[in-house]
């Protein structure tokens, strides 16, 4: 059966996505951190995630492409439109201090717990990853892409809710202050008057770096992933 070759990809994504949620769940995470120490736990967590991700990428390359939908050229155009925003958010998220990040709990007690890109959304990197996943899922309407990119989208958007819940349980009223000044949905806190966009904190170089990365990936996409976008 052709579908049988989808099993390795499904198992790899189950390990990657499920592993993130499972190992982040306080009833499991707390005793593991106590036994392994914070650095030991983070090392094990990262190695398992990397192993599952490498497995998923290799399994995706070998998986059958069973068509599920075809949205035509519009989906491709949507990808080109969304990817710059996704990369800008990802770059800004990776280069900014964030109380939602691993080890970022101490920022909640700082004088400025939410600045820069956090005044847009408190989950900039996850929004970037989620938009990247959806932007690749739409034009690749096949079973393997649904498992890979759909799984990534579930992890990104579901991870936002999971992190917010975990921070709320751990930090209580202190987290309520951060949540009150920020929003999960981009620009919602600003539109509701709960914050002002900190353009100075975001800076000019983060959007520029995101755009440079976008154009670089467009040029190198065929070499990196076997599917040329320009030529």
C-alpha positions as CSV (number, residue, x, y, z in Angstrom):
1,X,0.0,0.0,0.0
2,X,1.4,3.4,-0.9
3,X,0.2,5.0,2.3
4,X,2.4,2.7,4.3
5,X,5.4,4.9,3.5
6,X,3.7,7.8,5.3
7,X,4.1,6.0,8.7
8,X,7.7,7.0,9.3
9,X,6.8,10.7,8.7
10,X,3.8,10.4,10.9
11,X,5.8,8.8,13.7
12,X,8.6,11.4,13.4
13,X,6.1,14.3,13.6
14,X,4.3,12.6,16.5
15,X,7.6,12.5,18.3
16,X,8.6,16.1,17.4
17,X,5.2,17.7,18.2
18,X,4.1,15.4,20.9
19,X,7.5,15.5,22.5
20,X,7.4,19.3,22.8
21,X,4.1,19.3,24.5
22,X,4.8,16.2,26.7
23,X,8.2,17.3,28.0
24,X,6.9,20.8,28.6
25,X,4.0,19.6,30.7
26,X,4.8,20.5,34.4
27,X,3.9,17.2,36.0
28,X,6.5,15.5,33.8
29,X,8.9,18.4,33.3
30,X,9.3,19.2,37.1
31,X,10.6,15.8,38.2
32,X,12.8,15.5,35.2
33,X,14.4,18.9,35.9
34,X,14.9,17.9,39.5
35,X,16.6,14.7,38.4
36,X,18.7,16.0,35.5
37,X,19.1,19.6,36.5
38,X,17.9,22.5,34.3
39,X,20.8,22.3,31.9
40,X,20.7,18.5,31.7
41,X,17.0,18.6,31.0
42,X,17.4,21.2,28.3
43,X,20.1,19.2,26.7
44,X,18.0,16.0,26.6
45,X,15.0,18.0,25.4
46,X,16.9,19.7,22.6
47,X,18.6,16.4,21.4
48,X,15.3,14.6,21.3
49,X,13.7,17.4,19.4
50,X,16.6,17.6,16.9
51,X,16.6,13.9,16.4
52,X,12.9,13.8,15.6
53,X,13.2,16.8,13.3
54,X,16.0,15.3,11.3
55,X,14.0,12.1,11.1
56,X,10.9,14.0,9.9
57,X,12.8,15.9,7.2
58,X,14.3,12.6,5.8
59,X,11.0,10.8,6.0
60,X,9.3,13.7,4.2
61,X,11.7,13.5,1.4
62,X,10.9,9.8,0.9
63,X,7.1,10.0,1.5
64,X,4.6,9.7,-1.3
65,X,2.8,12.8,-2.5
66,X,-0.8,11.8,-2.5
67,X,-2.8,14.9,-3.7
68,X,-5.5,16.3,-1.4
69,X,-6.2,19.7,-2.9
70,X,-5.0,22.1,-5.5
71,X,-5.5,25.8,-4.9
72,X,-3.7,26.9,-8.1
73,X,-1.3,29.9,-8.5
74,X,-3.1,31.8,-5.7
75,X,-1.6,29.6,-3.1
76,X,1.9,30.2,-4.4
77,X,1.4,34.0,-4.5
78,X,0.1,33.8,-0.9
79,X,3.3,32.0,0.1
80,X,5.5,34.7,-1.4
81,X,3.4,37.4,0.4
82,X,3.4,35.7,3.8
83,X,7.0,34.5,4.0
84,X,8.6,38.0,4.5
85,X,6.4,38.6,7.5
86,X,7.0,35.1,8.9
87,X,10.8,35.6,8.7
88,X,10.7,39.1,10.2
89,X,8.7,37.8,13.1
90,X,11.0,34.8,13.5
91,X,14.2,37.0,13.4
92,X,12.7,39.5,15.8
93,X,11.6,36.8,18.2
94,X,15.0,35.1,18.2
95,X,16.9,38.4,18.8
96,X,14.7,39.9,21.5
97,X,14.4,39.2,25.2
98,X,11.1,37.4,25.9
99,X,9.5,36.2,29.1
100,X,7.8,33.3,27.1
101,X,11.2,31.9,26.1
102,X,13.1,29.2,28.0
103,X,14.6,30.8,31.1
104,X,12.8,34.0,30.4
105,X,10.7,33.9,33.6
106,X,13.1,36.4,35.3
107,X,12.1,39.0,32.8
108,X,8.6,39.1,34.2
109,X,10.0,40.8,37.3
110,X,12.0,43.4,35.4
111,X,11.0,47.0,34.9
112,X,10.2,46.5,31.3
113,X,8.9,42.9,30.8
114,X,7.3,43.6,27.4
115,X,9.2,45.8,24.9
116,X,10.2,45.7,21.2
117,X,8.5,43.0,19.2
118,X,6.5,41.9,22.3
119,X,4.3,45.0,21.9
120,X,3.2,43.4,18.6
121,X,2.8,39.8,20.0
122,X,4.3,38.0,23.0
123,X,4.9,35.0,20.7
124,X,6.8,36.5,17.7
125,X,8.9,33.4,16.9
126,X,6.0,31.0,17.1
127,X,3.9,33.3,14.9
128,X,6.8,33.3,12.4
129,X,7.0,29.5,12.5
130,X,3.2,29.1,12.3
131,X,3.0,31.4,9.3
132,X,5.9,29.6,7.6
133,X,4.1,26.2,8.1
134,X,0.8,27.5,6.7
135,X,2.5,29.3,3.8
136,X,4.1,26.0,2.8
137,X,1.1,23.8,3.5
138,X,-1.3,25.8,1.2
139,X,0.6,25.3,-2.1
140,X,1.7,21.7,-1.2
141,X,-1.7,20.1,-1.0
142,X,-0.5,16.5,-0.5
143,X,-0.6,14.0,2.4
144,X,3.0,14.2,3.3
145,X,2.9,18.0,3.4
146,X,-0.2,17.9,5.6
147,X,1.6,15.8,8.1
148,X,4.8,17.8,8.1
149,X,3.6,21.4,7.8
150,X,0.3,20.8,9.5
151,X,2.2,19.3,12.5
152,X,4.5,22.3,12.6
153,X,1.5,24.6,12.6
154,X,-0.1,22.7,15.4
155,X,3.1,23.0,17.4
156,X,3.4,26.7,16.8
157,X,-0.1,27.8,17.4
158,X,-0.8,25.3,20.1
159,X,2.5,26.1,21.7
160,X,1.3,29.7,22.3
161,X,-1.6,28.5,24.4
162,X,0.5,26.0,26.2
163,X,3.2,28.5,27.1
164,X,0.6,31.1,28.3
165,X,-1.1,28.5,30.5
166,X,2.2,27.2,32.0
167,X,3.4,30.8,32.7
168,X,0.1,31.6,34.3
169,X,0.4,28.5,36.6
170,X,4.0,29.2,37.5
171,X,3.9,33.0,37.9
172,X,0.3,33.8,38.8
173,X,-0.4,37.5,39.2
174,X,3.0,38.5,37.8
175,X,2.2,36.8,34.5
176,X,-1.2,38.6,34.5
177,X,0.7,41.9,34.3
178,X,2.6,40.7,31.2
179,X,-0.5,39.3,29.6
180,X,-2.3,42.5,30.2
181,X,0.3,44.5,28.4
182,X,0.7,42.1,25.4
183,X,-1.5,39.9,23.2
184,X,-1.2,36.5,21.6
185,X,-2.8,37.9,18.4
186,X,-0.5,40.4,16.7
187,X,-1.4,44.0,17.3
188,X,-4.5,43.2,19.4
189,X,-3.1,44.8,22.6
190,X,-2.2,48.0,20.7
191,X,-5.6,48.1,19.0
192,X,-7.3,47.7,22.4
193,X,-5.1,50.5,23.9
194,X,-3.3,48.2,26.3
195,X,0.1,49.0,24.9
196,X,1.9,51.1,22.2
197,X,4.0,49.5,19.5
198,X,7.6,50.0,20.5
199,X,9.1,50.7,17.0
200,X,12.3,51.9,18.5
201,X,12.7,48.7,20.4
202,X,12.0,46.6,17.3
203,X,14.6,48.6,15.4
204,X,15.3,48.8,11.7
205,X,17.8,46.0,11.5
206,X,15.5,43.1,12.5
207,X,13.0,43.7,9.6
208,X,15.9,44.2,7.3
209,X,17.6,41.0,8.4
210,X,14.3,39.1,7.9
211,X,14.0,40.5,4.3
212,X,17.6,39.6,3.5
213,X,17.0,36.1,4.8
214,X,13.8,35.9,2.7
215,X,15.5,36.8,-0.5
216,X,18.5,34.6,0.3
217,X,16.2,31.6,0.9
218,X,14.4,32.3,-2.4
219,X,17.7,32.1,-4.3
220,X,19.0,29.1,-2.4
221,X,15.7,27.2,-2.1
222,X,16.5,24.8,-4.9
223,X,19.9,24.0,-3.6
224,X,18.8,23.6,0.0
225,X,15.4,21.8,-0.5
226,X,15.4,20.6,-4.0
227,X,12.6,22.9,-5.2
228,X,13.8,26.0,-7.0
229,X,11.6,29.1,-6.6
230,X,13.5,31.4,-9.0
231,X,15.6,30.8,-12.0
